[in-house]
Amino acid sequence: DWHRQGSRVAAACTGSYVLASSGLLDGQRATTTWWLGPDFRQRFGQVVLDDTEMVVDSDGRVTAGAALAHVDLALWFVRELSPTLARTTSKHLLVDGRPSQATYAMSDHLAHSDPVVERFERWARGHLKEFSMSAAARAVGASERTLERRMRKVLGQTPIAFVRRLRVERALLLLETTDHSVEAIAGEVGYGDGVTLRTLLRKQTGFGIRQLRRRR
């Protein structure tokens, strides 16, 4: 009723399930807590889920990620009215800007039950340096086309995109727990140079190398 009257409707974490169940998210972009992404896709195939985003606005329907993302959601509304006020509020609350859930997501906690996807994840983690689609398909006992189809259905992304996610996860861990150079870390996760890794981390997390290392 509120939405029909022109109100924006918002939800965070599993609240996105409520909006999806009502039909308000049909054909819309949305997000939810990252670890429930596979389950959400299975239940609500008509919703365009992007579980890497912290906040998604889609035609008056605003959704946010994991439970504490309700703070990000509230700041998003404040920022719509006044970016300056939102920045001041975030400083008072000691909340940094968090445009993406990718910085926090742990890919091995993704709730999936597809045996092909599970085999692919285990194999990919051990072959980040020399990953190739043909080798991955052979390792999991499926064709490249079948592997891609199953990955899209369960995780909403291609095998290549998932490996990129694993590389980001591994690179973030190394940045936070070692003093290795960016170039060395790039080589450990399968990239030929540090520039590629820097660009990817900035795109995926919204932060630069110095900001990410401050989290140690």
SULLINPE-V118049 format. One record per helix or strand. SS is the DSSP state (@ for helix, = for strand). FROM is the first residue (numbers start at 1). TO is the last residue. Records with the same first field share a line. If there is no record, write none. Layout:
BEGIN
SS: FROM-TO + FROM-TO
END
This chain:
BEGIN
=: 9-12 + 29-30 + 48-49 + 53-53 + 55-58 + 61-64 + 100-100
@: 15-22 + 34-43 + 69-81 + 83-93 + 107-109 + 115-125 + 133-140 + 144-155 + 159-177 + 182-189 + 194-205 + 209-213
END
